[in-house]
Amino acid sequence: MVQSPEYPDLLWMPPKSYTYGRISGQPTKITVHYTAGREGYGDVDINEAAWCQIRKDGTSAHYFIDGDSCTQCVRTTDEAHTALEHGNDQGIHYELCGTAQSREQWLDPPSRNTIRLAAKQMARDMQKYGIPLVRLIGRQVRDSAAKGICGHADWTTGWPEDGGTHMDPGTYFPWDVLFADIAAELLTEEDDMDQNSPVTQALDVVIGGIAGGTITRPLRWWLSAPYAHVIELERETDERFAELNTKLDQVIGLLTPKEPV
């Protein structure tokens, strides 16, 4: 197995055709495609990637994903050849093994696993390039600075002057399921926060009936920030009251008449 130079846990199968570097500098849009082939497990993605190593029409993609693996073919710093001029320059392109399907078919075991694996890798690229979990539709992709997730169809309708015709991943692609999978991956990614920091310790309490320690770390970070301020304020208030009570006791002691000796 040849390891990807970008993500060593992925298989690396560079295609015959791609463009080194990007005119725009960095990718801004995750793009979803289907291969218009079969779904499944095993070597489906590898077969699709192998085809790009010999095909003569200049087509390629950054990733091919099937039901149990993800193969990288082009570095995300380079352009894959899959969505014409503007799509190639701005996009990171994911080819999901499968074809036009109903929503129910997209959610059968092979395609559902394919979506799940795609989401896992998308989350990594999104973190790498600061791409938010936002859906870009049609002409929204014309803004090169806009960051988000789109389909091949959005490049076709957004840049009609490029002359594209592809409308994948299709009308019934379950975008909601993909986005939920990506959100779950983003929440479970390890962060580098010091687990002994005051912000993290603030979640040694119960929030909304949920024990803080059971919440995944990034979510704990976001939730803990406001609670950290509240808990710190309560601590400072308690200390201040204790100090005032001590001083009050001292004053009362001075004012209290002494018994004659």
matplotlib code that plots the C-alpha trace (Angstrom):
import matplotlib.pyplot as plt

x = [0.0, 1.4, 0.5, -0.8, 1.8, -0.9, -2.9, -0.7, -3.6, -5.1, -4.1, -2.4, -3.1, -2.1, -4.0, -2.8, -4.1, -4.1, -2.7, 0.0, -0.9, -4.0, -4.6, -6.6, -4.0, -6.2, -9.4, -12.5, -15.2, -15.8, -17.6, -19.7, -19.9, -21.0, -19.0, -22.0, -20.8, -21.6, -21.7, -20.3, -17.3, -13.9, -12.0, -14.7, -12.9, -9.6, -11.0, -12.3, -8.9, -7.1, -9.3, -8.1, -4.5, -5.1, -8.2, -7.5, -10.2, -8.1, -10.6, -9.5, -10.6, -9.0, -10.8, -12.7, -14.8, -16.8, -18.5, -15.3, -12.4, -11.2, -8.4, -6.7, -5.5, -4.6, -3.2, -5.6, -3.0, -3.4, -6.3, -8.1, -9.8, -13.5, -15.5, -14.0, -12.2, -13.7, -14.7, -11.2, -9.5, -11.6, -12.8, -11.7, -13.5, -15.0, -16.2, -18.7, -19.0, -22.6, -25.0, -28.2, -30.4, -33.5, -33.0, -33.8, -31.1, -28.6, -29.3, -28.9, -25.9, -23.2, -24.1, -24.7, -21.2, -19.8, -21.4, -20.1, -16.5, -16.7, -17.8, -14.8, -12.4, -14.3, -14.1, -10.3, -10.1, -12.5, -10.4, -7.2, -8.6, -11.1, -14.1, -17.3, -20.3, -22.3, -24.2, -23.4, -26.0, -25.8, -24.5, -23.1, -20.1, -19.2, -17.7, -14.2, -13.9, -17.1, -16.3, -18.6, -19.9, -21.6, -22.4, -21.1, -24.4, -23.8, -20.7, -22.7, -25.5, -23.3, -20.8, -22.9, -20.2, -17.8, -20.1, -20.6, -23.5, -23.1, -25.9, -24.6, -25.0, -28.6, -31.9, -32.4, -28.9, -29.3, -27.4, -28.9, -27.4, -24.0, -24.0, -25.0, -22.1, -19.6, -20.9, -20.4, -16.8, -16.0, -17.3, -15.3, -12.0, -9.4, -8.3, -5.1, -6.7, -5.1, -7.6, -6.6, -7.4, -10.1, -12.4, -12.4, -12.7, -15.8, -17.6, -17.1, -20.7, -24.0, -25.3, -28.8, -28.9, -25.7, -22.5, -19.9, -17.3, -19.3, -19.4, -16.9, -13.9, -14.5, -18.2, -17.0, -14.8, -17.6, -20.1, -17.7, -16.7, -19.8, -20.0, -16.4, -17.2, -20.2, -18.4, -15.4, -17.7, -19.4, -16.1, -14.9, -18.3, -18.0, -14.5, -15.5, -18.4, -16.2, -13.7, -16.5, -18.0, -14.6, -14.2, -17.8, -17.1, -14.0, -16.0, -18.8, -16.1, -14.8, -18.2, -19.4, -19.2, -16.8, -17.9, -16.3, -13.5]
y = [0.0, 3.4, 5.9, 9.4, 12.1, 14.3, 11.8, 8.7, 6.6, 6.8, 4.8, 7.0, 6.5, 9.6, 10.1, 10.7, 14.2, 17.0, 20.6, 21.4, 24.2, 26.5, 29.9, 31.0, 29.7, 27.5, 25.5, 27.1, 24.6, 20.9, 19.4, 16.2, 14.0, 10.5, 8.3, 7.3, 3.7, 1.0, 1.4, -1.2, -2.4, -3.8, -2.4, -0.2, 3.1, 1.6, 0.6, 4.1, 5.6, 3.2, 4.2, 7.8, 6.6, 5.5, 7.4, 9.8, 12.5, 14.2, 13.5, 13.1, 13.7, 14.3, 11.3, 8.2, 6.7, 3.5, 1.7, 0.7, 2.9, 6.2, 6.6, 9.9, 10.7, 14.4, 16.5, 19.2, 21.8, 20.8, 20.9, 17.8, 17.8, 17.2, 20.4, 22.6, 25.9, 27.4, 24.2, 22.7, 25.8, 26.3, 22.8, 19.7, 17.0, 13.9, 11.1, 8.9, 5.5, 5.2, 6.8, 8.8, 7.3, 7.9, 9.1, 5.5, 4.1, 6.6, 5.4, 1.7, 0.1, 0.6, 4.2, 5.1, 3.9, 5.8, 9.0, 8.4, 7.8, 10.9, 13.0, 11.8, 13.0, 16.1, 17.1, 16.8, 19.0, 21.5, 21.9, 22.2, 25.0, 26.6, 25.6, 25.9, 23.5, 25.7, 24.7, 26.7, 26.6, 27.6, 31.1, 31.3, 29.4, 32.3, 34.1, 32.7, 33.7, 32.0, 28.8, 25.8, 22.6, 22.2, 19.6, 19.3, 20.6, 23.9, 24.4, 23.7, 26.1, 28.6, 29.0, 28.2, 29.9, 27.0, 24.8, 22.0, 19.5, 17.3, 17.5, 15.1, 14.1, 14.4, 15.8, 13.1, 13.2, 13.3, 16.5, 16.5, 13.1, 14.2, 17.4, 15.5, 13.1, 15.9, 17.7, 14.6, 14.2, 17.8, 17.4, 14.3, 15.5, 15.8, 19.3, 20.4, 22.0, 21.4, 19.2, 20.8, 24.3, 26.2, 26.3, 22.5, 22.0, 24.2, 21.3, 19.1, 20.1, 18.9, 21.0, 20.4, 17.1, 15.9, 15.3, 17.6, 14.9, 12.8, 15.5, 15.3, 17.6, 20.3, 20.5, 20.7, 23.6, 25.6, 24.8, 25.4, 29.0, 30.8, 28.4, 29.1, 32.8, 32.1, 29.7, 32.0, 34.9, 32.7, 31.8, 35.4, 36.4, 33.7, 34.8, 38.5, 37.6, 35.6, 38.5, 41.0, 38.6, 38.4, 42.1, 42.5, 40.1, 42.2, 45.4, 43.8, 42.6, 46.1, 47.6, 45.0, 46.3, 44.4, 42.9, 44.7, 42.9]
z = [0.0, -1.0, 1.6, 0.8, 1.3, 2.8, 4.9, 5.6, 6.7, 3.1, 0.1, -2.6, -6.3, -8.3, -11.6, -15.1, -15.2, -12.5, -12.1, -9.7, -7.4, -7.5, -9.1, -6.1, -3.6, -1.3, -1.8, -0.3, -1.2, -0.5, -3.5, -3.6, -6.8, -7.6, -9.9, -12.0, -11.3, -8.8, -5.1, -2.7, -0.7, -1.3, -4.3, -5.8, -4.9, -5.9, -9.3, -9.9, -8.9, -11.1, -14.1, -13.6, -14.0, -17.5, -18.8, -21.7, -21.1, -18.4, -15.5, -11.9, -8.3, -4.9, -3.3, -4.2, -1.4, -1.3, 1.6, 3.5, 2.3, 1.0, -1.6, -2.2, -5.8, -5.7, -3.0, -1.7, -2.6, -6.2, -8.7, -9.6, -13.1, -12.4, -12.4, -15.2, -14.7, -11.5, -9.8, -10.3, -8.9, -5.8, -4.9, -3.1, -5.0, -3.4, -5.7, -3.9, -5.5, -6.7, -9.1, -9.2, -6.5, -4.4, -0.8, 0.4, -1.8, -0.6, 2.9, 2.2, 3.9, 1.1, 0.3, 4.0, 4.9, 1.9, 3.2, 6.6, 5.4, 3.2, 6.1, 8.2, 5.5, 4.8, 8.4, 8.2, 5.1, 6.6, 9.7, 7.6, 5.5, 7.8, 5.7, 7.7, 7.7, 5.3, 2.2, -0.9, -3.7, -7.4, -7.9, -4.4, -5.6, -7.9, -4.8, -4.7, -1.0, 0.0, 2.0, 2.3, 0.8, -2.6, -5.2, -8.7, -9.9, -8.1, -10.2, -13.4, -12.5, -10.8, -13.6, -16.8, -18.9, -18.0, -20.0, -17.5, -17.8, -14.6, -12.0, -9.4, -6.6, -7.7, -6.3, -3.6, -2.1, 1.7, 2.5, 6.0, 6.7, 5.3, 7.4, 10.6, 10.0, 9.5, 12.6, 14.6, 13.3, 14.0, 17.6, 18.3, 16.9, 19.7, 20.5, 22.2, 25.3, 28.6, 30.4, 33.7, 32.6, 34.6, 31.5, 31.3, 35.0, 34.9, 33.4, 36.4, 37.0, 35.5, 32.6, 31.4, 33.2, 31.4, 33.4, 32.0, 31.9, 29.5, 26.8, 23.9, 24.4, 21.7, 22.8, 26.4, 25.4, 23.8, 26.6, 29.4, 28.5, 29.8, 32.8, 33.6, 34.0, 36.2, 38.4, 38.8, 39.7, 42.3, 43.8, 43.9, 45.5, 48.1, 49.0, 49.2, 51.5, 53.7, 53.9, 54.7, 57.3, 59.0, 59.1, 60.4, 63.2, 64.1, 64.1, 66.2, 68.6, 69.1, 69.6, 72.0, 75.7, 77.8, 81.1, 84.0, 85.7]

ax = plt.figure().add_subplot(projection="3d")
ax.plot(x, y, z, "-o")
ax.set_aspect("equal")
plt.show()
